[in-house]
Amino acid sequence: MATLTHACVITDDVATLRAFYERVLRMKPTRSHDDYVEFATARGALSLYARGKLEPYAPGATRPGSNRAVMIEFEVDDVDAEYERLRSAPIEWVKPPGTQPWGNRSIYLRDPDGNLVNLYTPVKS
């Protein structure tokens, strides 16, 4: 059996993404260097890694800012409260709060590199 430990976003601007995720997640990174930042959660971690550091190991493998196929998801206590807290921030909003057919209330936004982020709260029956 495999265990997902990290979702790693490769970027040309670690500092900007770090500031964005600190604000959105309301937490400081659990590991932080100029070229690598990690936000550990109860079930895994979001990592931010400088493309320049990855390039020697996998030349040409990444193109930061070009993702349109992966969504990074975080469960939060109250998605509506998070929307109110963040809505005046300079964030590209994709979808305002709404309840999905599968029972999650969510908002979609983009991080500064254009990656799709979903903050959601399971709806209690």
C-alpha positions in Angstrom: 0.0 0.0 0.0 1.3 3.5 -0.9 1.0 6.5 1.4 0.8 10.0 -0.1 3.2 12.2 2.0 3.5 15.4 0.0 2.1 17.5 -2.8 5.0 19.5 -4.1 4.6 22.7 -6.1 7.6 23.6 -8.2 7.9 27.3 -8.5 10.2 30.2 -9.6 9.1 32.2 -6.6 9.1 30.3 -3.3 8.8 33.4 -1.2 5.6 34.6 -2.9 4.0 31.2 -2.7 5.1 30.9 1.0 3.4 34.2 1.9 0.2 33.1 0.0 -0.1 29.8 1.7 0.8 31.2 5.2 -2.1 33.6 4.7 -4.6 31.1 3.3 -3.7 28.2 5.7 -3.1 30.5 8.7 0.0 28.6 9.6 3.8 29.0 9.4 5.8 26.4 7.5 7.1 23.5 9.5 10.3 23.6 7.4 11.6 26.6 5.6 14.6 27.4 3.5 15.1 29.9 0.6 14.5 27.1 -1.9 12.1 24.8 0.0 9.1 25.3 2.2 6.9 22.7 3.8 3.4 23.1 5.4 2.8 19.8 7.3 -0.8 19.0 8.1 -2.4 16.1 10.0 -2.5 13.9 6.8 0.4 15.1 4.6 2.3 18.1 3.6 2.3 20.8 0.9 5.8 21.5 -0.3 7.1 24.4 -2.3 10.4 23.8 -4.1 12.5 26.1 -6.3 12.7 25.0 -9.9 16.3 26.0 -10.0 17.1 23.4 -7.3 15.2 20.6 -9.1 16.5 21.4 -12.5 19.9 19.6 -12.2 18.0 16.4 -11.1 15.3 16.5 -13.7 16.3 18.9 -16.5 13.3 20.5 -18.3 10.8 18.4 -16.3 8.7 21.3 -14.9 7.2 24.6 -16.1 6.0 26.6 -13.1 2.8 28.6 -13.6 1.5 26.2 -16.3 -0.7 23.9 -14.2 -4.4 23.6 -15.3 -4.9 20.0 -14.3 -4.2 19.5 -10.6 -6.2 20.9 -7.6 -4.7 21.3 -4.2 -7.4 20.7 -1.5 -7.5 21.6 2.2 -10.3 20.7 4.6 -11.1 23.7 6.8 -13.5 24.1 9.8 -15.8 26.7 8.2 -15.3 27.5 4.5 -17.7 30.4 4.6 -15.7 32.0 7.4 -12.5 31.4 5.4 -14.1 33.1 2.4 -15.0 36.2 4.5 -11.5 36.3 5.9 -9.8 36.1 2.6 -12.1 37.7 0.1 -10.5 41.2 0.3 -7.1 39.7 -0.3 -5.6 40.0 -3.8 -6.6 36.4 -4.7 -8.0 35.2 -8.1 -11.3 33.7 -7.1 -12.6 30.8 -9.3 -15.8 29.9 -7.4 -17.5 31.5 -4.5 -18.8 29.3 -1.6 -21.2 26.7 -2.8 -22.3 23.2 -1.8 -21.2 20.4 -4.2 -23.5 17.5 -5.0 -21.2 15.1 -3.1 -21.7 17.1 0.1 -18.7 19.5 0.5 -19.1 23.2 0.8 -16.2 24.7 -1.0 -14.4 27.7 -2.6 -12.0 27.6 -5.4 -9.1 30.0 -5.8 -5.7 30.2 -7.5 -2.4 30.7 -5.9 0.1 33.2 -7.3 1.4 30.6 -9.8 -2.1 29.8 -11.0 -2.5 26.5 -9.3 -6.1 25.7 -8.4 -6.8 25.5 -4.6 -10.0 24.1 -3.0 -10.9 25.0 0.6 -13.8 22.9 1.7 -15.9 21.8 4.7 -17.9 18.6 4.7 -21.6 19.4 5.1 -23.0 17.7 8.2 -26.3 15.9 7.7 
